[in-house]
Amino acid sequence: MHNRKSLSLAAELRRNLRAEFPAVVRLSVTHPDFMEAILDYASRSQSSAARAAALSLRSELQRSGHLAPPEASPDTPERRGEPQRRRVYRGQLIDE
C-alpha cells in the first residue's frame, strides 16, 4: 500500500485537478490504478500547481518503489517523429 506522504500528495493533486477534469472526483484512492490515473490527468493539465504536485508525487512513488522509473523505449520511427512507411497490397495496408 502507499505511504501517508504519497496519499496526501495524491489528495492535493486531486483537489487541483477537480475543476479541470470532473471525472477526477469519481476516482477512488482504493482503486488499484488510482496513482497512474491521477498522474495521467496531471500530465494533460494546464495548471502549473497540478504539474508541480504531479512531479512531487511521481518522485515520491518512484522513491518508495510503487512506481517504476521510466524506461528508455526502443528507437522507433514514431518516437523520432518520422512517418512510418506503409504499402498497400491488394487493398490492405502493410506496415514495414
KETILUM-981733 format. One line per 8 residues: number of its first residue (from 1); their letters; for each residue x, z, y of N, C-alpha, C, CB. Coordinates in nm, 3 decimals. Glycine has a CB too. Layout:
BEGIN
NUM = A = X,Z,Y,X,Z,Y,X,Z,Y,X,Z,Y | ...
//
This chain:
BEGIN
1 = MHNRKSLS = 0.085,0.000,-0.119,0.000,0.000,0.000,0.089,0.000,0.125,-0.096,0.123,0.000 | 0.033,-0.039,0.234,0.108,-0.047,0.360,0.125,0.091,0.420,0.036,-0.140,0.459 | 0.230,0.105,0.498,0.255,0.235,0.560,0.174,0.249,0.690,0.406,0.252,0.589 | 0.177,0.368,0.744,0.096,0.401,0.861,0.133,0.316,0.984,0.112,0.548,0.895 | 0.263,0.291,1.002,0.306,0.215,1.119,0.255,0.070,1.113,0.460,0.216,1.130 | 0.264,0.006,0.995,0.217,-0.132,0.985,0.066,-0.140,1.000,0.260,-0.193,0.851 | -0.006,-0.039,0.952,-0.152,-0.039,0.968,-0.192,-0.019,1.114,-0.215,0.070,0.883 | -0.118,0.064,1.188,-0.150,0.082,1.330,-0.117,-0.044,1.409,-0.075,0.203,1.387
9 = LAAELRRN = -0.007,-0.113,1.373,0.025,-0.240,1.438,-0.081,-0.346,1.407,0.164,-0.291,1.393 | -0.131,-0.347,1.283,-0.237,-0.443,1.246,-0.365,-0.414,1.322,-0.263,-0.439,1.095 | -0.398,-0.286,1.341,-0.518,-0.249,1.416,-0.505,-0.292,1.562,-0.543,-0.098,1.406 | -0.386,-0.273,1.620,-0.362,-0.317,1.758,-0.376,-0.469,1.768,-0.222,-0.272,1.807 | -0.320,-0.539,1.672,-0.328,-0.684,1.672,-0.472,-0.730,1.657,-0.241,-0.742,1.560 | -0.547,-0.663,1.572,-0.688,-0.698,1.553,-0.768,-0.678,1.681,-0.749,-0.614,1.441 | -0.739,-0.571,1.755,-0.806,-0.548,1.883,-0.772,-0.658,1.983,-0.766,-0.411,1.941 | -0.647,-0.701,1.984,-0.605,-0.807,2.076,-0.667,-0.942,2.042,-0.453,-0.818,2.076
17 = LRAEFPAV = -0.693,-0.966,1.915,-0.744,-1.096,1.872,-0.896,-1.103,1.870,-0.692,-1.128,1.735 | -0.963,-0.990,1.881,-1.108,-0.985,1.868,-1.182,-1.076,1.967,-1.156,-0.843,1.886 | -1.138,-1.081,2.090,-1.206,-1.163,2.191,-1.184,-1.312,2.167,-1.158,-1.124,2.332 | -1.066,-1.347,2.118,-1.033,-1.488,2.100,-1.089,-1.546,1.969,-0.882,-1.505,2.103 | -1.090,-1.465,1.862,-1.137,-1.508,1.731,-1.242,-1.409,1.681,-1.019,-1.521,1.630 | -1.371,-1.440,1.694,-1.475,-1.347,1.649,-1.469,-1.315,1.499,-1.610,-1.405,1.682 | -1.413,-1.403,1.419,-1.405,-1.379,1.274,-1.310,-1.265,1.239,-1.361,-1.506,1.203 | -1.223,-1.228,1.331,-1.129,-1.119,1.306,-1.203,-0.987,1.283,-1.031,-1.105,1.423
25 = VRLSVTHP = -1.318,-0.970,1.348,-1.394,-0.847,1.335,-1.435,-0.825,1.190,-1.518,-0.850,1.426 | -1.461,-0.933,1.116,-1.505,-0.921,0.977,-1.392,-0.893,0.880,-1.577,-1.045,0.936 | -1.267,-0.905,0.925,-1.154,-0.877,0.836,-1.147,-0.728,0.807,-1.022,-0.925,0.899 | -1.131,-0.695,0.682,-1.121,-0.556,0.641,-0.977,-0.523,0.602,-1.217,-0.527,0.523 | -0.934,-0.405,0.637,-0.799,-0.361,0.604,-0.781,-0.353,0.452,-0.768,-0.224,0.669 | -0.890,-0.331,0.379,-0.880,-0.320,0.234,-0.872,-0.454,0.164,-0.998,-0.244,0.182 | -0.894,-0.563,0.236,-0.883,-0.696,0.176,-0.737,-0.720,0.138,-0.934,-0.808,0.275 | -0.710,-0.776,0.018,-0.571,-0.792,-0.026,-0.486,-0.882,0.064,-0.570,-0.848,-0.164
33 = DFMEAILD = -0.546,-0.979,0.129,-0.471,-1.070,0.215,-0.491,-1.041,0.363,-0.511,-1.214,0.186 | -0.524,-0.918,0.397,-0.552,-0.882,0.536,-0.433,-0.910,0.627,-0.590,-0.734,0.545 | -0.315,-0.866,0.587,-0.197,-0.881,0.674,-0.164,-1.029,0.695,-0.076,-0.809,0.613 | -0.171,-1.109,0.590,-0.143,-1.252,0.605,-0.246,-1.319,0.693,-0.138,-1.321,0.468 | -0.374,-1.280,0.678,-0.480,-1.339,0.759,-0.464,-1.303,0.906,-0.618,-1.293,0.709 | -0.433,-1.179,0.935,-0.419,-1.134,1.074,-0.298,-1.201,1.138,-0.407,-0.979,1.081 | -0.190,-1.221,1.062,-0.073,-1.290,1.115,-0.102,-1.438,1.137,0.046,-1.273,1.020 | -0.187,-1.497,1.053,-0.226,-1.636,1.072,-0.306,-1.652,1.201,-0.308,-1.685,0.953
41 = YASRSQSS = -0.401,-1.562,1.225,-0.477,-1.567,1.350,-0.383,-1.549,1.470,-0.587,-1.459,1.351 | -0.288,-1.459,1.459,-0.196,-1.434,1.570,-0.110,-1.555,1.600,-0.107,-1.314,1.539 | -0.075,-1.631,1.495,0.007,-1.750,1.519,-0.069,-1.858,1.595,0.057,-1.806,1.387 | -0.203,-1.855,1.588,-0.284,-1.952,1.660,-0.332,-1.900,1.795,-0.403,-1.991,1.577 | -0.298,-1.779,1.829,-0.347,-1.715,1.951,-0.273,-1.766,2.075,-0.332,-1.564,1.940 | -0.342,-1.760,2.188,-0.282,-1.795,2.316,-0.234,-1.670,2.389,-0.382,-1.872,2.402 | -0.266,-1.553,2.337,-0.235,-1.427,2.403,-0.090,-1.385,2.376,-0.331,-1.318,2.356 | -0.019,-1.352,2.482,0.119,-1.306,2.465,0.124,-1.167,2.405,0.193,-1.308,2.599
49 = AARAAALS = 0.024,-1.083,2.434,0.018,-0.949,2.374,-0.004,-0.959,2.224,-0.095,-0.866,2.439 | -0.088,-1.052,2.181,-0.113,-1.070,2.038,0.012,-1.122,1.968,-0.231,-1.167,2.015 | 0.082,-1.215,2.030,0.204,-1.268,1.968,0.312,-1.160,1.959,0.257,-1.388,2.046 | 0.323,-1.076,2.061,0.422,-0.967,2.057,0.387,-0.867,1.948,0.430,-0.897,2.193 | 0.259,-0.833,1.935,0.217,-0.740,1.830,0.239,-0.802,1.693,0.069,-0.702,1.847 | 0.219,-0.934,1.680,0.241,-1.002,1.553,0.388,-1.001,1.514,0.189,-1.145,1.560 | 0.476,-1.019,1.611,0.620,-1.014,1.582,0.660,-0.875,1.534,0.701,-1.052,1.706 | 0.606,-0.772,1.598,0.636,-0.635,1.556,0.584,-0.609,1.416,0.574,-0.535,1.654
57 = LRSELQRS = 0.461,-0.654,1.390,0.401,-0.634,1.258,0.478,-0.710,1.151,0.255,-0.677,1.258 | 0.514,-0.834,1.179,0.588,-0.913,1.081,0.723,-0.849,1.048,0.609,-1.056,1.133 | 0.794,-0.803,1.149,0.925,-0.740,1.122,0.908,-0.609,1.046,1.000,-0.715,1.254 | 0.804,-0.533,1.076,0.777,-0.409,1.003,0.743,-0.437,0.857,0.663,-0.332,1.069 | 0.662,-0.539,0.832,0.625,-0.573,0.694,0.744,-0.627,0.616,0.512,-0.676,0.694 | 0.830,-0.704,0.682,0.950,-0.755,0.613,1.047,-0.640,0.584,1.019,-0.863,0.698 | 1.059,-0.548,0.676,1.148,-0.435,0.657,1.103,-0.346,0.542,1.158,-0.353,0.785 | 0.970,-0.326,0.531,0.917,-0.239,0.427,0.903,-0.311,0.293,0.783,-0.184,0.469
65 = GHLAPPEA = 0.922,-0.443,0.290,0.917,-0.518,0.166,0.780,-0.569,0.128,0.967,-0.433,0.057 | 0.681,-0.554,0.217,0.546,-0.602,0.188,0.529,-0.750,0.219,0.445,-0.522,0.266 | 0.622,-0.807,0.292,0.615,-0.948,0.328,0.753,-1.008,0.307,0.566,-0.968,0.476 | 0.758,-1.116,0.232,0.886,-1.180,0.205,0.937,-1.250,0.331,0.875,-1.280,0.089 | 1.067,-1.249,0.353,1.121,-1.322,0.468,1.095,-1.471,0.450,1.272,-1.295,0.486 | 1.081,-1.544,0.561,1.055,-1.688,0.548,1.169,-1.758,0.477,1.033,-1.751,0.687 | 1.132,-1.844,0.382,1.231,-1.918,0.306,1.261,-2.050,0.375,1.184,-1.941,0.161 | 1.380,-2.098,0.354,1.416,-2.230,0.407,1.353,-2.333,0.315,1.572,-2.249,0.418
73 = SPDTPERR = 1.261,-2.409,0.369,1.193,-2.508,0.287,1.281,-2.632,0.272,1.057,-2.546,0.349 | 1.260,-2.707,0.166,1.340,-2.828,0.149,1.316,-2.926,0.263,1.308,-2.896,0.015 | 1.414,-3.006,0.288,1.407,-3.101,0.399,1.319,-3.219,0.356,1.550,-3.150,0.440 | 1.195,-3.217,0.397,1.101,-3.323,0.362,1.078,-3.411,0.484,0.967,-3.264,0.311 | 1.029,-3.532,0.465,1.004,-3.620,0.581,0.905,-3.560,0.679,0.953,-3.756,0.533 | 0.807,-3.484,0.629,0.709,-3.422,0.719,0.774,-3.319,0.810,0.595,-3.357,0.639 | 0.870,-3.242,0.755,0.938,-3.139,0.833,1.031,-3.199,0.937,1.016,-3.047,0.741 | 1.088,-3.316,0.907,1.178,-3.381,1.002,1.103,-3.459,1.108,1.272,-3.473,0.930
81 = GEPQRRRV = 0.973,-3.474,1.091,0.895,-3.548,1.187,0.893,-3.698,1.161,0.946,-3.522,1.323 | 0.946,-3.739,1.048,0.946,-3.880,1.014,0.817,-3.913,0.938,1.071,-3.917,0.930 | 0.763,-4.030,0.964,0.643,-4.067,0.887,0.681,-4.094,0.742,0.575,-4.192,0.949 | 0.590,-4.058,0.653,0.614,-4.082,0.512,0.577,-4.227,0.480,0.533,-3.984,0.425 | 0.661,-4.294,0.405,0.635,-4.434,0.370,0.526,-4.437,0.264,0.764,-4.505,0.321 | 0.431,-4.527,0.283,0.323,-4.543,0.187,0.304,-4.691,0.159,0.192,-4.480,0.239 | 0.268,-4.718,0.037,0.236,-4.854,-0.003,0.096,-4.856,-0.059,0.339,-4.908,-0.106 | 0.034,-4.970,-0.048,-0.097,-4.990,-0.107,-0.081,-5.087,-0.222,-0.201,-5.043,-0.001
89 = YRGQLIDE = -0.125,-5.043,-0.338,-0.119,-5.128,-0.457,-0.257,-5.133,-0.519,-0.014,-5.076,-0.558 | -0.316,-5.249,-0.520,-0.450,-5.270,-0.574,-0.551,-5.174,-0.514,-0.448,-5.256,-0.725 | -0.542,-5.157,-0.383,-0.640,-5.077,-0.309,-0.615,-4.927,-0.313,-0.775,-5.104,-0.363 | -0.505,-4.883,-0.374,-0.475,-4.739,-0.381,-0.345,-4.711,-0.308,-0.466,-4.692,-0.528 | -0.343,-4.598,-0.237,-0.222,-4.557,-0.167,-0.121,-4.502,-0.269,-0.254,-4.450,-0.059 | 0.002,-4.545,-0.256,0.109,-4.496,-0.341,0.213,-4.433,-0.250,0.170,-4.610,-0.430 | 0.239,-4.304,-0.269,0.341,-4.233,-0.189,0.479,-4.261,-0.249,0.312,-4.078,-0.184 | 0.574,-4.274,-0.160,0.712,-4.294,-0.206,0.795,-4.174,-0.179,0.773,-4.416,-0.141
//
